[in-house]
Amino acid sequence: MEDIISRDNKKIKHIVQLYKRKYRTTHQEFVAEGYRTVMDILPTGTVRYVIVNIESIKQEQLNLLLSLCDTYDVQVFSISDSLWKGIETTVHGQGVIAVVCQKVRRLEDFRVKENGLYVLIDGVQDPGNLGTLIRTAVGAGVEAMFLTSNTVDIYNEKTVRSTMSGLCKLPIYTNVTKNEVVRLIEEQGITLYGTVLEESVDYGQPTYEGSTMIALGNEANGITEDILQLVTQRISIPMYGPMESLNVAIAGALCMYKVQERKLCLSK
């Protein structure tokens, strides 16, 4: 483990700049914060290097982290508490930061999985909501996620934190256009369902046979008209109390698990 003692160190400056979207995009890297998140990401082989605050990390955690970094040939650097406060954004951090390579995926390389579940995110703006949706998608066995260009950056630090390492465990395609969604539906044989309040059926009604995609829209305005035109069937979650709708992350979670539940019933 090598010590970093100056704010002028290139790695420190690089990390600070990675909190800016344009810089992240240029260098195709992002910052992951927190012991558990970094430990989960290390086995994916995408971590460039790790920085630890030896004044705040527990010794047992440090030993496990160093062992795992050694296994995956990842270099570890240590910094003081004063330097740490200038680069970490988590209020209750655990003294661990990793610089991680972004996975650049091309839509033309995508191949649908028979009877698989996919999610289309159309304009979600809150980083926490997107991060929760990604984390839930991993847990629900979603095969891949597609994001339209009007969706918040997946590498925003709040999004990354909310995914709890799920960002590195799910194929995610960004800046997807309407025409690309059309090709996915027509060429890959995917049925698109949209979460919409108006003119919809109970989300437990469809059988969701074959390859299925669930579209989730913006927190305030829902799915855009461009995407809504492509939907085969509109679905909605019934409300049993005096509330019109649910938060998009909660609604998305319910939909993902409902679809998988229905698919499981069909397979029996």
Residue pairs with C-beta under 8 A, 6 or more apart in sequence:
1 52
1 66
1 76
1 77
1 78
2 75
2 76
2 77
2 78
3 77
3 78
3 79
4 11
4 12
4 51
4 77
4 78
4 79
4 83
5 79
5 80
5 83
6 12
7 13
7 83
7 86
11 49
11 51
11 77
11 99
12 79
12 83
12 86
12 87
14 27
14 99
15 31
15 51
15 87
15 97
15 99
16 86
16 87
17 23
18 24
18 27
18 29
18 30
18 31
18 99
19 31
19 89
19 157
21 153
21 155
21 156
24 30
24 102
24 153
24 155
28 101
28 102
28 104
29 48
29 99
29 100
29 101
29 102
30 99
30 100
30 102
30 155
30 160
31 97
31 98
31 99
31 100
31 157
31 160
32 38
32 41
32 47
32 97
32 98
32 100
32 160
32 165
33 88
33 89
33 90
33 93
33 96
33 97
33 98
33 157
33 160
33 161
34 90
34 93
34 94
34 96
34 161
35 57
35 61
35 65
35 94
35 95
35 96
36 94
36 164
36 165
37 98
37 160
37 161
37 164
37 165
38 47
38 50
38 65
38 96
38 97
38 98
39 64
39 65
39 68
40 164
40 165
40 168
41 47
41 98
41 100
41 165
41 168
42 68
42 69
42 71
42 72
42 74
42 98
43 68
43 72
44 168
44 169
45 72
46 100
46 101
46 103
46 168
47 72
47 74
47 98
47 99
47 100
47 101
48 74
48 98
48 99
48 100
48 101
49 74
49 75
49 76
49 77
49 98
49 99
50 65
50 69
50 74
50 75
50 76
50 77
50 96
50 97
50 98
50 99
51 76
51 77
51 78
51 79
51 87
51 96
51 97
51 98
51 99
52 62
52 65
52 76
52 77
52 78
52 79
52 95
52 96
52 97
53 78
53 79
53 80
53 81
53 84
53 88
53 93
53 95
53 96
54 62
54 78
54 79
54 95
55 80
55 81
55 84
55 95
56 81
56 84
56 93
56 94
56 95
57 65
57 94
57 95
57 96
61 94
61 96
65 76
65 96
66 76
69 75
69 76
84 95
87 97
88 97
89 157
90 161
100 168
102 155
103 168
103 171
103 172
105 171
105 172
105 173
107 173
107 176
107 180
107 184
110 144
110 171
110 173
110 184
110 188
111 188
112 118
112 143
112 184
112 188
112 189
112 190
112 211
113 143
113 211
114 210
114 211
115 209
115 210
115 211
115 212
115 263
116 143
116 144
116 211
116 212
117 140
117 141
117 142
117 143
117 208
117 212
117 213
117 214
117 256
117 259
117 260
117 263
118 142
118 143
118 144
118 145
118 146
118 190
118 211
118 212
118 213
118 214
119 133
119 137
119 142
119 144
119 145
119 146
119 213
119 214
119 215
119 216
119 252
119 256
120 145
120 146
120 147
120 148
120 176
120 181
120 192
120 213
120 214
120 215
120 216
120 227
121 130
121 133
121 145
121 146
121 147
121 148
121 151
121 216
122 148
122 150
122 151
122 215
122 216
122 217
122 218
122 223
122 224
122 227
123 148
123 150
123 151
123 217
123 218
123 221
123 223
123 224
124 130
124 133
124 151
124 152
124 216
124 217
124 218
124 219
124 248
125 151
125 152
125 218
125 219
126 152
126 219
127 152
127 153
127 156
127 157
127 158
127 159
127 162
128 158
128 159
128 162
128 249
129 219
129 247
129 248
129 249
130 151
130 152
130 154
130 159
130 162
131 158
131 159
131 160
131 161
131 162
131 163
131 164
131 166
131 167
132 162
132 163
132 249
132 253
133 145
133 216
133 248
133 249
133 252
133 253
134 145
134 154
134 159
134 162
134 163
134 166
134 167
134 170
134 172
135 162
135 163
135 164
135 166
136 249
136 252
136 253
136 256
137 145
137 166
137 170
137 256
138 166
138 169
138 170
139 166
140 253
140 256
140 257
140 260
141 260
142 170
142 256
143 171
144 170
144 171
144 172
144 173
145 170
145 171
145 172
145 173
146 172
146 173
146 176
146 181
146 184
146 213
147 154
147 172
147 173
147 174
147 175
147 176
148 175
148 176
148 177
148 224
148 227
149 174
149 175
149 176
149 177
150 218
150 224
151 174
152 159
153 159
154 160
154 167
154 172
154 174
155 167
159 167
160 167
178 226
178 227
178 230
181 192
181 227
181 230
182 230
184 190
184 213
185 191
185 192
185 213
185 230
188 211
189 210
189 211
190 210
190 211
190 212
190 213
191 208
191 209
191 210
191 211
191 212
191 213
191 232
191 233
192 213
192 215
192 230
192 231
192 232
193 206
193 208
193 212
193 213
193 214
193 215
193 231
193 232
193 233
193 234
193 235
194 214
194 215
194 217
194 223
194 227
194 228
194 231
194 233
194 234
194 235
195 203
195 214
195 215
195 216
195 217
195 222
195 223
195 234
195 235
195 236
195 237
195 251
195 252
195 255
196 222
196 223
196 228
196 231
196 234
196 235
196 236
197 222
197 236
197 244
197 245
198 234
199 234
200 234
200 235
200 236
201 233
201 234
201 235
201 236
202 235
202 236
202 238
203 235
203 236
203 237
203 238
203 254
203 255
203 258
204 258
204 262
205 235
206 233
206 235
206 262
207 262
207 266
208 259
208 262
208 263
208 266
209 263
209 266
212 259
212 263
214 252
214 255
214 256
214 259
215 223
215 227
215 231
216 223
216 248
216 251
216 252
216 255
217 223
217 224
217 227
217 248
218 224
218 248
219 247
219 248
223 231
235 255
237 245
237 246
237 251
237 254
237 255
239 245
245 251
246 254
